[in-house]
């Protein structure tokens, strides 16, 4: 029958960070010889004739098991006879919880799937965005983190392999390249290089009309090559964006977290990046870590207001089994966590709105990313990776470029008018 794949259908569903989505794309390539691979689940695949015969659930449990377990239940409900492979951040406690739901899951790892090298083909979720995993694992031992229990120590991919993949993606039509990993900040520390040197190699050896987005980097690593990293942002092919998670503004809590950087270190880095005009600084904050006092929380609020990030992921602490923080005394009551996160969110949204307001009246080139939530609206990205909401009377396609004037600003987006 025309249009029906001859191979059995397999759906790859990823959760969490860009690194996990990058791994999901590599997993899809491994299964592509045996299966017709799709990403996610569409409405047309939920009718009986189109149900996948197999799923790969590439899960994220950083904030707890609930989201991953919900995905497993939904998959079982949708396709009870399908094979289910689970990979990603699936620590022991998640597997124990999943076993109470079903015994039909097959667990696998990226190494078992043979993903230690960069892929040779370009199967991916978006035809315009190339996700390039540059490393796996990290050099840290944060007290709250369960990801390191799964991903292990740093393993950087060779720069030559990364360059080859970026060239292939750009030649295949990608206009955005996302360099990603568990901690891009320590990329190359095991092989004698660093993230800044990798970016400069790519810029020198891969011509084209594309932009790179740099992945998350922990402050203590990026401090070691800050000047070279800032040089990278002088090239228009690098988004003026950095994700630099501080997690707390309290020196006491940072020590308890075993973060191995100080609040002062983060402030120094933030001030350096904020000197770049219209730069987007992104950070992460955890509230309610064990032992967090009112003063510790106020220190976090102070660092938010001092460094003024435009993007901030605020998370209420969740104790993950088998991590040091799981056994720490001084648990913060849930109601206090909720109050503190709401206070941080309110302060952040005010800062983000003021930061975004700096763009009002400016004219710039943006690239369409996807349709907006409201009919006739679209989300584009500007040079600082800020989302720009625009309205159009005609359908717009991802990848189209427009000159727009920024007319208004909200906490999470700019508002633009096509010129």
C-alpha positions as CSV (number, residue, x, y, z in Angstrom):
1,X,0.0,0.0,0.0
2,X,1.5,3.3,-1.1
3,X,2.8,5.5,1.8
4,X,2.9,2.7,4.3
5,X,6.5,1.9,5.4
6,X,7.7,-1.6,4.7
7,X,9.7,-1.7,7.8
8,X,8.1,-1.9,11.3
9,X,7.5,1.5,12.9
10,X,9.6,2.6,15.8
11,X,9.0,5.9,17.7
12,X,11.9,7.6,19.5
13,X,10.6,9.9,22.3
14,X,13.2,12.0,24.2
15,X,12.8,14.1,27.3
16,X,14.9,16.8,29.0
17,X,17.9,18.6,27.8
18,X,19.4,19.2,24.3
19,X,22.0,16.5,25.1
20,X,19.3,14.0,25.6
21,X,17.6,15.0,22.3
22,X,20.9,14.7,20.6
23,X,21.3,11.2,22.0
24,X,17.8,10.5,20.8
25,X,18.7,11.4,17.3
26,X,21.8,9.1,17.4
27,X,19.6,6.3,18.8
28,X,17.2,6.7,15.8
29,X,20.1,6.3,13.4
30,X,21.1,3.0,15.0
31,X,17.6,1.6,14.6
32,X,17.0,3.0,11.1
33,X,18.2,-0.1,9.3
34,X,15.7,-2.3,11.1
35,X,12.8,0.1,11.6
36,X,11.1,3.0,10.0
37,X,11.9,5.6,12.6
38,X,9.7,8.5,13.7
39,X,10.3,11.0,16.5
40,X,7.6,11.4,19.1
41,X,4.0,10.4,18.7
42,X,1.6,12.1,16.3
43,X,-2.1,11.8,16.3
44,X,-2.0,9.8,13.0
45,X,0.1,7.2,14.7
46,X,-2.3,6.6,17.5
47,X,-4.8,4.7,15.3
48,X,-4.4,1.0,15.3
49,X,-3.1,0.7,11.8
50,X,-0.3,3.2,12.4
51,X,0.8,2.2,15.9
52,X,4.5,1.8,16.4
53,X,5.7,-1.8,16.9
54,X,8.5,-0.5,19.2
55,X,9.4,2.6,21.2
56,X,12.6,4.0,22.5
57,X,11.9,6.1,25.6
58,X,15.0,8.3,26.1
59,X,14.0,9.5,29.6
60,X,15.0,12.4,31.9
61,X,14.7,12.0,35.7
62,X,16.7,15.1,36.7
63,X,13.7,16.5,38.5
64,X,12.3,13.2,39.7
65,X,10.8,10.1,38.1
66,X,7.2,11.3,37.6
67,X,7.6,12.6,34.0
68,X,9.4,9.5,32.8
69,X,7.0,7.1,34.5
70,X,4.1,9.0,33.0
71,X,5.6,8.6,29.6
72,X,6.0,4.9,30.2
73,X,2.3,4.5,31.3
74,X,1.1,6.5,28.2
75,X,3.2,4.3,25.9
76,X,1.8,1.1,27.4
77,X,-1.7,2.5,27.2
78,X,-1.3,3.6,23.5
79,X,0.5,0.4,22.3
80,X,0.3,-2.4,24.8
81,X,1.9,-4.9,22.5
82,X,4.8,-2.8,21.4
83,X,8.4,-3.4,22.4
84,X,9.7,-0.8,24.8
85,X,13.4,0.1,25.1
86,X,14.4,2.6,27.8
87,X,17.6,4.6,27.8
88,X,18.7,8.1,28.9
89,X,18.9,9.1,32.6
90,X,17.3,6.0,34.1
91,X,19.0,5.4,37.5
92,X,18.3,2.4,39.8
93,X,15.3,4.0,41.6
94,X,13.5,4.8,38.3
95,X,14.0,1.2,37.2
96,X,12.6,-0.1,40.4
97,X,9.5,2.1,40.0
98,X,9.1,1.1,36.4
99,X,9.2,-2.5,37.3
100,X,6.1,-2.0,39.4
101,X,4.3,-0.9,36.2
102,X,5.6,-3.4,33.7
103,X,8.1,-6.2,33.3
104,X,8.4,-5.8,29.5
105,X,10.9,-3.0,29.3
106,X,14.4,-3.6,27.9
107,X,17.0,-1.2,29.3
108,X,19.9,-0.2,27.1
109,X,22.7,2.4,27.2
110,X,24.4,4.6,24.6
111,X,27.5,2.5,24.8
112,X,25.5,-0.8,24.3
113,X,24.0,0.8,21.2
114,X,27.4,1.7,19.8
115,X,27.0,5.5,20.1
116,X,30.5,6.3,21.4
117,X,31.4,7.9,18.0
118,X,29.7,10.7,16.1
119,X,27.1,9.4,13.6
120,X,27.8,9.2,9.9
121,X,24.3,10.0,8.7
122,X,22.0,13.0,9.5
123,X,18.6,11.5,10.6
124,X,17.2,14.1,13.0
125,X,14.0,15.6,14.4
126,X,14.4,19.0,12.6
127,X,15.7,19.5,9.1
128,X,17.1,22.9,10.1
129,X,18.6,22.2,13.5
130,X,21.6,19.9,14.0
131,X,22.3,18.7,17.5
132,X,25.9,17.8,18.0
133,X,26.9,16.0,21.2
134,X,30.4,17.0,21.9
135,X,30.9,15.0,25.1
136,X,29.3,12.7,27.7
137,X,29.6,12.8,31.4
138,X,31.2,15.4,33.6
139,X,34.1,16.2,36.0
140,X,31.9,17.2,38.9
141,X,30.1,15.4,41.8
142,X,27.2,17.7,42.7
143,X,25.5,16.4,45.8
144,X,22.0,16.5,44.3
145,X,22.7,15.1,40.8
146,X,21.6,11.7,39.7
147,X,22.6,12.2,36.0
148,X,26.3,11.6,36.8
149,X,25.3,8.2,38.3
150,X,24.2,7.2,34.8
151,X,26.5,9.2,32.5
152,X,29.7,8.8,34.5
153,X,33.0,10.7,34.0
154,X,33.9,13.0,31.1
155,X,34.4,11.5,27.7
156,X,35.1,14.2,25.1
157,X,34.5,13.3,21.4
158,X,37.4,14.0,19.1
159,X,37.3,17.5,17.6
160,X,37.9,16.0,14.1
161,X,34.7,13.9,14.4
162,X,32.7,16.9,15.6
163,X,34.0,19.0,12.7
164,X,33.0,16.3,10.3
165,X,29.5,16.1,11.7
166,X,29.0,19.9,11.7
167,X,30.2,20.1,8.1
168,X,27.7,17.4,7.1
169,X,24.8,19.0,8.9
170,X,25.5,22.5,7.4
171,X,25.8,20.9,3.9
172,X,22.5,19.1,4.6
173,X,20.7,22.4,5.2
174,X,21.0,23.0,8.9
175,X,21.0,26.7,9.8
176,X,21.4,26.1,13.6
177,X,24.0,23.9,15.2
178,X,23.6,23.1,18.9
179,X,26.8,22.0,20.6
180,X,25.6,20.0,23.6
181,X,26.6,17.6,26.4
182,X,26.2,17.0,30.1
183,X,28.7,19.8,30.7
184,X,30.1,21.5,27.6
185,X,32.2,23.7,29.9
186,X,34.7,20.9,30.5
187,X,34.8,19.7,26.9
188,X,38.3,18.6,26.0
189,X,39.8,18.7,29.5
190,X,40.5,15.0,29.0
191,X,42.0,15.4,25.6
192,X,44.0,18.7,26.0
193,X,41.6,21.2,24.5
194,X,38.5,23.2,25.5
195,X,35.2,24.5,24.2
196,X,36.6,27.8,22.9
197,X,39.2,26.1,20.8
198,X,36.6,23.7,19.4
199,X,34.3,26.6,18.5
200,X,37.1,28.5,16.8
201,X,38.0,25.4,14.8
202,X,34.5,25.1,13.6
203,X,34.3,28.7,12.6
204,X,37.6,28.4,10.7
205,X,36.8,25.2,8.9
206,X,33.0,25.2,8.4
207,X,31.8,28.1,6.2
208,X,28.1,28.7,5.7
209,X,25.1,30.7,6.7
210,X,24.5,29.1,10.1
211,X,24.6,29.9,13.8
212,X,26.0,27.9,16.7
213,X,24.4,27.7,20.1
214,X,26.8,26.7,22.9
215,X,25.6,24.2,25.5
216,X,25.6,24.4,29.2
217,X,28.9,24.9,31.0
218,X,29.6,24.9,34.7
219,X,31.3,28.1,35.9
220,X,34.5,26.6,37.4
221,X,35.4,25.2,34.0
222,X,34.5,28.2,31.8
223,X,36.7,30.4,34.1
224,X,39.8,28.6,32.8
225,X,39.4,29.9,29.2
226,X,37.0,32.9,29.6
227,X,38.9,35.4,27.4
228,X,39.1,32.9,24.5
229,X,35.4,32.1,24.9
230,X,34.3,35.7,24.8
231,X,36.3,36.0,21.5
232,X,34.0,33.4,20.0
233,X,31.0,35.7,20.4
234,X,32.5,38.3,18.1
235,X,31.7,36.0,15.2
236,X,28.1,36.5,13.9
237,X,27.8,32.7,13.5
238,X,27.7,32.2,17.3
239,X,24.5,33.1,19.1
240,X,25.1,35.7,21.8
241,X,23.9,33.2,24.4
242,X,25.4,31.2,27.3
243,X,23.9,28.8,29.8
244,X,25.9,29.2,33.0
245,X,24.1,27.5,36.0
246,X,24.9,28.9,39.4
247,X,22.2,27.0,41.4
248,X,22.5,29.2,44.5
249,X,23.7,32.6,45.6
250,X,24.7,31.3,49.0
251,X,28.3,30.3,49.6
252,X,27.1,27.9,52.3
253,X,24.6,26.1,50.1
254,X,27.1,26.0,47.2
255,X,29.6,24.2,49.5
256,X,26.8,21.8,50.6
257,X,26.0,21.2,47.0
258,X,29.7,20.5,46.2
259,X,29.4,22.8,43.3
260,X,33.1,23.7,43.5
261,X,32.6,27.3,42.4
262,X,31.7,30.3,44.5
263,X,29.0,32.8,44.1
264,X,31.7,35.4,43.4
265,X,33.0,33.3,40.6
266,X,29.6,33.3,38.9
267,X,29.2,37.0,39.4
268,X,32.6,37.6,37.7
269,X,31.6,35.5,34.8
270,X,28.1,37.0,34.5
271,X,29.5,40.5,34.5
272,X,32.0,39.6,31.7
273,X,29.3,38.1,29.5
274,X,26.9,41.0,30.3
275,X,29.5,43.4,28.9
276,X,28.6,42.0,25.4
277,X,25.8,44.2,24.1
278,X,22.3,42.6,24.2
279,X,23.8,39.3,25.4
280,X,21.5,36.5,26.7
281,X,22.7,35.1,30.0
282,X,20.9,32.0,31.1
283,X,21.2,30.3,34.5
284,X,19.7,27.7,36.8
285,X,18.6,28.2,40.5
286,X,17.6,25.5,43.0
287,X,15.5,26.5,46.0
288,X,14.9,24.5,49.1
289,X,18.2,22.6,49.2
290,X,18.6,20.9,52.6
291,X,19.8,23.4,55.2
292,X,18.8,26.5,53.1
293,X,18.1,29.3,55.6
294,X,16.2,32.5,54.9
295,X,19.5,34.3,54.6
296,X,20.7,31.7,52.1
297,X,17.6,32.3,50.1
298,X,18.1,36.0,50.2
299,X,21.7,35.5,48.9
300,X,20.2,33.7,45.9
301,X,17.7,36.5,45.4
302,X,20.5,39.0,45.6
303,X,22.7,37.2,43.0
304,X,19.7,37.0,40.6
305,X,19.2,40.8,40.9
306,X,22.9,41.5,40.6
307,X,23.6,39.4,37.5
308,X,20.3,39.9,35.8
309,X,19.9,36.8,33.6
310,X,17.4,36.9,30.8
311,X,16.7,33.2,31.1
312,X,16.4,31.4,34.4
313,X,15.3,27.8,35.2
314,X,14.0,27.8,38.8
315,X,13.7,24.4,40.4
316,X,12.4,23.3,43.8
317,X,14.8,20.8,45.2
318,X,13.9,17.1,44.8
319,X,15.9,14.5,46.7
320,X,17.2,11.8,44.3
321,X,18.0,8.4,45.8
322,X,21.6,7.4,45.8
323,X,22.9,10.9,45.8
324,X,24.6,12.5,48.9
325,X,21.8,15.1,49.2
326,X,19.2,12.4,49.7
327,X,20.6,11.8,53.2
328,X,21.2,15.4,54.2
329,X,19.5,16.8,57.3
330,X,17.7,20.1,57.3
331,X,14.9,19.4,54.8
332,X,13.0,22.5,53.8
333,X,9.2,22.1,54.0
334,X,7.4,22.1,50.7
335,X,5.3,25.2,51.5
336,X,8.5,27.2,52.0
337,X,10.0,25.8,48.8
338,X,6.8,27.0,46.9
339,X,7.0,30.4,48.5
340,X,10.6,30.9,47.7
341,X,10.3,29.7,44.1
342,X,7.4,32.0,43.6
343,X,9.4,34.9,45.0
344,X,12.3,34.1,42.7
345,X,10.0,33.7,39.7
346,X,8.4,37.1,40.3
347,X,11.8,38.8,40.6
348,X,13.2,37.0,37.6
349,X,10.2,37.9,35.4
350,X,10.7,41.6,36.2
351,X,14.4,41.4,35.3
352,X,13.7,39.5,32.1
353,X,11.1,42.0,31.0
354,X,13.5,44.9,31.6
355,X,16.2,43.1,29.8
356,X,14.0,42.4,26.8
357,X,12.8,46.0,26.8
358,X,16.3,47.0,25.7
359,X,15.4,45.5,22.2
360,X,12.3,47.7,21.7
361,X,12.7,49.9,18.7
362,X,15.6,47.9,17.2
363,X,15.5,46.4,13.7
364,X,17.1,43.0,13.2
365,X,17.1,39.9,11.2
366,X,15.3,36.9,12.7
367,X,14.8,33.3,11.6
368,X,11.5,31.5,11.8
369,X,11.6,28.6,14.2
370,X,8.0,27.3,14.5
371,X,4.4,28.3,14.6
372,X,3.2,30.0,17.8
373,X,0.4,28.9,20.1
374,X,-2.1,31.4,18.6
375,X,-3.3,31.1,15.0
376,X,-1.3,33.3,12.6
377,X,1.6,33.7,15.1
378,X,5.2,32.4,14.7
379,X,8.2,32.2,16.9
380,X,11.5,33.3,15.4
381,X,15.0,33.6,16.9
382,X,17.3,36.6,16.9
383,X,21.1,36.9,17.2
384,X,21.0,36.5,21.0
385,X,18.7,33.4,20.8
386,X,15.8,35.4,22.1
387,X,12.4,34.2,20.9
388,X,10.6,36.8,18.8
389,X,6.8,36.4,18.4
390,X,5.5,37.8,15.1
391,X,2.2,37.8,13.3
392,X,1.7,37.0,9.6
393,X,-1.3,36.9,7.2
394,X,0.4,34.2,5.2
395,X,1.9,30.9,6.4
396,X,5.6,31.2,7.3
397,X,8.0,28.3,7.0
398,X,10.8,27.4,9.5
399,X,14.1,28.8,8.2
400,X,12.6,31.8,6.5
401,X,14.5,35.0,7.4
402,X,12.8,38.4,7.9
403,X,13.8,41.9,9.0
404,X,11.6,42.9,11.9
405,X,11.3,45.8,14.3
406,X,10.9,44.9,18.0
407,X,7.7,46.7,19.2
408,X,7.2,45.2,22.7
409,X,8.7,42.9,25.3
410,X,7.4,40.2,27.6
411,X,9.4,38.2,30.2
412,X,9.8,35.2,27.9
413,X,9.8,36.7,24.4
414,X,10.1,39.8,22.3
415,X,7.3,41.0,20.1
416,X,8.2,41.9,16.5
417,X,6.7,43.4,13.4
418,X,7.8,42.3,9.9
419,X,9.1,45.2,8.0
